[in-house]
Amino acid sequence: MSTVWARVWQFRVQGPMVTATQVGQGDLGVGLARLIHINALACDLNRVVDYRTRQLEVRLLASYLAAPGAGAPLQVDHRAFVASSRHIRSFVTESSGLGMLTAASEALFAWDNTAHALHSFDALPGRILTGYQSGGIRPDLLFHLPGGRVAGEARGRHRRAKTLLPKQPLAEQKRRLQELALWSASHRDHAYFMSWVWIGRSGVAVDIFLPQDKRWDGALDDRWKRQGGGGQWRFPVRERRRRPPEDPSGQMPASDPAPPSPTTPPSAPSAPPPDTDAPQDAMPLAAARAQPAADLLSRTGRMVQRLYDTAPALDAELAGIPVRGAWVPADALGPARHEVLLAVLAEQPPPQAGVRERLARAEGRFDACLDGRLLTVVRSAAQPPPAWQDVEQVLLSPA
């Protein structure tokens, strides 16, 4: 598992001003396999789902990113990144942002994909979708924790300055925090947080923003607090909206409709249903726990089945379950440093081991992520592919 440097902020609204205080910083563990896996699972269920497209995106993303070793900083091919078109830069930044958001939830809230469900707001199951407004702004991911649901927003930007982390918040950060606060208010004070990824010449870093609320008490352990904090940002709740530049290099494309004015009262709250979702409904971004027949009846089950049907045949089994997929080198920008396996199982696998246990078992030989029927494995291009019995031993709990 690689690392990125992270700053954690808590913010609150005081009259016309927003105050964000840095409460900690430290190394955030980020698995390259998990980061790639999240993007592969982020399918729009209303569009065509095809394995070849997912594999192409996986190959491209893994070509820009590199994980040199356990505990080493996550790297990006910055020369290739700045030479790329805007939509490619946005793809790399946005995909990295989803990975950082998930890593932050693991570090701060002890989210575990083997026990807690995770949804994309682009693919909420029907009985959950009815609890949220269909129009307006919305976050990216919905984490299901024992204490309730937490919405997560992933954003980011290319940083041209010499220093990777800015000393003052950007206008885009302020605006999105204001929008998320309105979204939370319109959903009965829904819990949320935001990660903002920075990609620059010196590497990758992330700012994590938590609203000041008792729900976040205890989120930071002493390790994060010892690294330091104390910095503070203050900015008005309402600022004069500036016309965006013609080409904000590296800025994620604005896919949301125009945000509501902060002076306009939020729309009538829509109460989310009680958080009793079983993990079998927690797809496409979750470890499913349903029987295969039930999984095939769900919207996400159909999506995974499409991936399985369009994946190439692979003479392999995991825990006796047929697997389809293929290894692909991350060589879109030159000689490959990694090779990635994107594979789909024919049915639900047995329960898997926790993330710490999986990392210990792998001993740095490869990085693997299994969510429901979808499997992602990343290995060094200089090493041969791991044996399937090794993958099974690392991922799955002993019978």
SULNORTA-V620225 format. One record per residue. RES is the residue in three letters. SS is DSSP state (~ for helix, > for strand, _ for the rest). PSI is psi in whole degrees, 0 to 359 (* if undefined). BURIAL is 1 if it has 16 or more other C-alpha atoms within 10 Angstrom, else 0. Layout:
res->[RES RES]
ss->[SS SS]
psi->[PSI PSI]
burial->[BURIAL BURIAL]
This chain:
res->[MET SER THR VAL TRP ALA ARG VAL TRP GLN PHE ARG VAL GLN GLY PRO MET VAL THR ALA THR GLN VAL GLY GLN GLY ASP LEU GLY VAL GLY LEU ALA ARG LEU ILE HIS ILE ASN ALA LEU ALA CYS ASP LEU ASN ARG VAL VAL ASP TYR ARG THR ARG GLN LEU GLU VAL ARG LEU LEU ALA SER TYR LEU ALA ALA PRO GLY ALA GLY ALA PRO LEU GLN VAL ASP HIS ARG ALA PHE VAL ALA SER SER ARG HIS ILE ARG SER PHE VAL THR GLU SER SER GLY LEU GLY MET LEU THR ALA ALA SER GLU ALA LEU PHE ALA TRP ASP ASN THR ALA HIS ALA LEU HIS SER PHE ASP ALA LEU PRO GLY ARG ILE LEU THR GLY TYR GLN SER GLY GLY ILE ARG PRO ASP LEU LEU PHE HIS LEU PRO GLY GLY ARG VAL ALA GLY GLU ALA ARG GLY ARG HIS ARG ARG ALA LYS THR LEU LEU PRO LYS GLN PRO LEU ALA GLU GLN LYS ARG ARG LEU GLN GLU LEU ALA LEU TRP SER ALA SER HIS ARG ASP HIS ALA TYR PHE MET SER TRP VAL TRP ILE GLY ARG SER GLY VAL ALA VAL ASP ILE PHE LEU PRO GLN ASP LYS ARG TRP ASP GLY ALA LEU ASP ASP ARG TRP LYS ARG GLN GLY GLY GLY GLY GLN TRP ARG PHE PRO VAL ARG GLU ARG ARG ARG ARG PRO PRO GLU ASP PRO SER GLY GLN MET PRO ALA SER ASP PRO ALA PRO PRO SER PRO THR THR PRO PRO SER ALA PRO SER ALA PRO PRO PRO ASP THR ASP ALA PRO GLN ASP ALA MET PRO LEU ALA ALA ALA ARG ALA GLN PRO ALA ALA ASP LEU LEU SER ARG THR GLY ARG MET VAL GLN ARG LEU TYR ASP THR ALA PRO ALA LEU ASP ALA GLU LEU ALA GLY ILE PRO VAL ARG GLY ALA TRP VAL PRO ALA ASP ALA LEU GLY PRO ALA ARG HIS GLU VAL LEU LEU ALA VAL LEU ALA GLU GLN PRO PRO PRO GLN ALA GLY VAL ARG GLU ARG LEU ALA ARG ALA GLU GLY ARG PHE ASP ALA CYS LEU ASP GLY ARG LEU LEU THR VAL VAL ARG SER ALA ALA GLN PRO PRO PRO ALA TRP GLN ASP VAL GLU GLN VAL LEU LEU SER PRO ALA]
ss->[_ > > > > > > > > > > > > > _ _ > > > > > > > > > > > > > > _ ~ ~ ~ ~ ~ ~ ~ ~ ~ ~ _ _ _ _ _ _ _ _ _ ~ ~ ~ ~ ~ ~ ~ ~ ~ ~ ~ ~ ~ ~ > > > _ _ _ _ _ > > > > _ ~ ~ ~ ~ ~ ~ _ _ ~ ~ ~ ~ ~ ~ ~ ~ ~ ~ ~ ~ ~ ~ ~ ~ ~ ~ ~ ~ ~ ~ ~ ~ _ _ _ _ _ _ _ _ > > > ~ ~ ~ _ _ ~ ~ ~ ~ _ _ _ _ _ _ _ _ _ _ _ > > > > > _ _ > > > > > > > > > > > > _ _ _ _ _ _ _ _ _ _ _ ~ ~ ~ ~ ~ ~ ~ ~ ~ ~ ~ ~ ~ ~ ~ ~ _ _ _ _ > > > > > > > > > > _ _ > > > > > > > > > _ _ ~ ~ ~ _ _ _ _ _ ~ ~ ~ ~ ~ ~ _ _ _ _ > > > > > _ _ _ _ _ _ _ _ _ _ _ _ _ _ _ _ _ _ _ _ _ _ _ _ _ _ _ _ _ _ _ _ _ _ _ _ _ _ _ _ _ _ ~ ~ ~ _ _ _ _ _ _ _ _ _ _ ~ ~ ~ ~ ~ ~ _ ~ ~ ~ ~ ~ ~ ~ ~ ~ ~ ~ ~ _ _ > > > > > > _ _ > > > > > > > > > _ _ _ _ _ _ _ _ > > > > > > > > _ _ _ _ _ _ > _ _ ~ ~ ~ ~ ~ ~ ~ ~ _ _ _ _ > > > > > _ _ > > > > > > > _ _ _ _ _ _ _ ~ ~ ~ ~ ~ ~ ~ ~ > _ _ _]
psi->[129 180 156 151 132 139 139 129 145 135 155 156 125 98 236 1 150 130 121 122 130 121 354 168 161 181 128 121 129 121 127 322 318 317 315 322 317 317 322 331 349 65 141 113 346 0 177 133 121 132 319 323 315 318 322 317 321 314 317 313 316 340 329 331 153 139 94 339 166 127 352 153 141 136 156 143 88 323 314 325 310 339 351 161 164 318 332 317 319 321 313 317 314 317 319 322 319 322 320 322 316 319 321 321 327 319 321 326 5 33 137 120 343 345 334 136 160 129 155 138 345 350 50 135 156 315 343 323 325 344 0 149 142 339 176 194 160 151 188 310 154 109 137 115 161 329 0 182 144 123 142 138 130 120 174 173 152 136 108 336 161 322 132 321 129 156 342 150 149 158 323 323 315 313 317 323 320 318 318 324 320 319 316 316 325 353 43 52 48 134 143 165 167 139 142 110 140 129 124 188 329 2 216 136 172 140 136 126 125 129 143 113 149 340 338 1 130 2 324 128 175 330 316 319 324 331 339 159 216 340 154 139 137 132 154 150 318 127 154 125 125 149 129 148 161 324 79 91 125 354 136 140 140 104 350 154 167 134 154 149 137 342 351 129 142 153 167 134 146 114 119 145 162 145 75 21 130 150 339 339 1 53 159 0 57 165 109 152 13 166 153 319 318 322 321 341 345 161 317 325 321 323 313 322 323 318 317 317 329 355 150 153 143 122 75 158 148 117 38 6 126 145 139 150 191 149 143 134 143 70 25 339 10 196 136 135 335 158 144 134 121 114 157 130 152 336 177 135 170 168 143 164 160 164 319 320 320 317 318 319 323 331 35 2 325 166 128 148 131 118 112 239 355 132 133 131 133 132 162 138 342 351 150 159 143 150 151 329 330 318 316 319 325 318 321 142 146 145 *]
burial->[1 1 1 1 1 1 1 1 1 1 1 1 1 0 0 0 0 1 1 1 1 1 1 1 1 1 1 1 1 1 1 1 1 1 1 1 1 1 1 1 1 1 1 0 0 0 0 0 1 1 1 0 0 1 1 0 1 1 1 1 1 1 1 1 1 1 1 0 0 1 0 0 1 1 1 1 1 1 0 0 1 1 0 0 0 1 0 1 1 1 1 1 1 1 1 1 1 1 1 1 1 1 1 1 1 1 1 1 1 0 1 1 1 1 1 1 1 1 1 1 1 1 1 1 1 0 0 1 0 0 0 1 1 0 0 0 1 1 1 1 1 1 1 1 1 0 0 0 1 1 1 1 1 1 1 1 1 1 1 0 0 0 0 1 1 0 0 0 0 0 0 0 1 1 1 1 1 1 1 1 1 1 1 1 1 1 1 0 0 1 1 1 1 1 1 1 1 1 1 1 1 0 1 1 1 1 1 1 1 1 1 1 0 0 0 0 0 0 0 1 0 0 0 1 1 0 0 0 1 0 0 0 0 0 1 0 1 0 0 0 0 0 0 0 0 0 0 0 1 1 1 1 0 0 0 0 0 0 0 1 0 0 0 0 0 1 0 0 1 0 0 1 0 0 0 0 0 0 1 1 1 1 1 1 1 1 1 1 1 0 0 1 0 0 1 1 0 0 1 1 1 0 1 1 1 1 1 1 0 0 1 1 0 0 0 0 0 1 0 0 0 0 1 1 1 0 1 1 1 1 1 0 0 0 0 1 1 1 1 1 1 1 1 1 1 1 1 1 1 1 1 1 1 1 1 0 0 1 1 0 1 1 0 0 1 1 1 1 1 1 1 1 1 1 1 1 1 1 1 1 1 0 0 0 1 0 0 0 0 0 1 1 1 1 1 1 0 0 0]
